Amino acid sequence: MFMNWDFILRIFIAGILGGIIGIEREYRSKEAGLRTHFLVGLGSALFMILSHSGFGAILAEGSTNISLDPSRIASQVVTGIGFIGTGIIIFQKHVVRGLTTAAGLWVTAAIGMTCGSGMYFIALSATVMVLACLEMLYLLLRKFGKRNISLTLSSPSRKSIRLMIDAMRVEDMEINSYEVREEKPADSARFVVTMEVKMKGDRYEPRIIEFINRFDDIDIDKME
């Protein structure tokens, strides 16, 4: 009975530690958030417990034809998390998104497996390190790194769009890709441009808005 409560404590702590990482990811509006990380942490701990303690009754029978490799299920957990991580990573318009979140799920699984083995202090230490890495990296990149921004703009003039793109290059806004299409509503034609822009610094929104406002006939439809 005591062993069962010990196992419940392990999966509970694994779920909580995974959920803490998930809260940070959800706060940053990433693809996998609290629930995903909680389930990955809890599930990994459960698989780890099953791996090293789930076949005790079979081994107790004393059959010489049965051998146990406690690492077998654990290794399959690592492979399975790779499939989940692959589903999160997106390659869109020459920009890769979701790598950090996928790596976060991978390390969350490792933390869950560590809890499943009863090594709580190591699991807690790893969680603290992951959170410190994510937050410090976010602050450093926001301050000194470059950020990918998706823009959707519209204008009644294709020439205005060309002038804007030329001005962006002068302003050191790195354009990864852009696409211009013509829409023809009932009243008049309008050109819509979707683009991926890379910018330095943490004040990209005011800078982009101020930049676009220089062009009277160009409107910002979407920015993310």
Residue pairs with C-beta under 8 A, 6 or more apart in sequence:
3 53
6 118
7 49
7 53
10 45
10 49
10 115
10 116
10 118
11 42
11 45
11 46
11 49
11 115
11 116
12 42
13 45
13 115
13 120
13 123
14 41
14 42
14 44
14 45
14 111
14 112
14 115
14 116
14 123
15 38
15 39
15 41
15 42
15 45
15 112
16 38
16 41
17 41
17 108
17 111
17 112
17 115
17 123
17 124
17 127
18 37
18 38
18 39
18 40
18 41
18 42
18 108
18 111
18 112
19 34
19 37
19 38
19 41
20 127
20 131
21 37
21 41
21 104
21 107
21 108
21 111
21 127
21 130
21 131
21 134
22 32
22 33
22 34
22 35
22 36
22 37
22 38
22 108
23 33
23 34
24 131
24 134
24 135
25 32
25 33
25 34
25 37
25 101
25 104
25 134
26 33
26 34
28 138
30 98
30 100
30 101
31 88
31 90
31 97
31 98
31 101
32 88
32 101
32 104
32 105
36 105
37 104
37 105
37 108
40 81
40 84
40 105
40 108
40 109
40 112
41 108
41 109
41 111
41 112
41 115
42 112
43 77
43 112
44 77
44 81
44 108
44 109
44 110
44 111
44 112
44 113
44 116
45 112
45 113
45 115
45 116
46 116
47 73
47 74
47 76
47 77
47 113
47 116
48 73
48 74
48 77
48 112
48 113
48 115
48 116
48 117
49 116
50 73
51 70
51 71
51 72
51 73
51 74
51 116
52 70
52 117
55 68
58 66
59 66
59 68
74 113
77 109
77 113
78 106
78 109
81 105
81 106
81 109
82 106
84 102
84 105
85 102
85 103
85 105
85 106
86 102
88 98
88 101
88 102
88 105
89 96
89 97
89 98
89 99
89 102
90 96
90 97
90 98
91 97
93 150
93 176
93 177
93 196
94 176
94 177
94 196
95 148
95 176
95 196
97 148
100 134
100 137
104 130
104 134
107 126
107 130
108 130
110 126
111 123
111 126
111 127
111 130
112 123
114 122
114 123
114 126
115 123
141 147
142 202
143 201
143 202
144 200
145 200
146 174
146 198
146 199
146 200
147 198
147 199
147 200
147 204
148 176
148 196
148 197
148 198
149 196
149 197
149 198
149 199
149 204
149 208
149 223
149 224
150 194
150 195
150 196
150 222
150 223
150 224
151 193
151 194
151 195
151 196
151 197
151 208
151 220
151 222
151 223
152 192
152 193
152 194
152 220
152 221
152 222
152 223
153 161
153 164
153 192
153 193
153 195
153 212
153 218
153 219
153 220
153 221
154 190
154 191
154 192
154 193
154 218
154 219
154 221
155 161
155 164
155 190
155 191
155 193
155 215
155 217
155 218
155 219
156 188
156 189
156 190
156 191
156 217
157 191
157 217
158 180
158 182
158 191
160 215
160 217
160 218
161 180
161 191
161 193
161 218
163 215
164 212
164 215
164 218
165 175
165 178
167 211
167 214
168 175
168 197
168 211
169 175
171 211
172 200
173 197
173 198
173 199
173 211
174 197
174 198
174 199
175 195
175 196
175 197
175 198
176 195
176 196
176 197
176 198
177 195
177 196
178 193
178 194
178 195
178 196
179 193
179 194
179 195
180 191
180 192
180 193
181 191
181 192
181 193
182 189
182 190
182 191
182 192
183 189
183 190
183 191
183 192
184 190
192 221
197 208
199 207
199 208
201 207
205 223
208 220
208 223
209 220
212 218
212 219
212 220
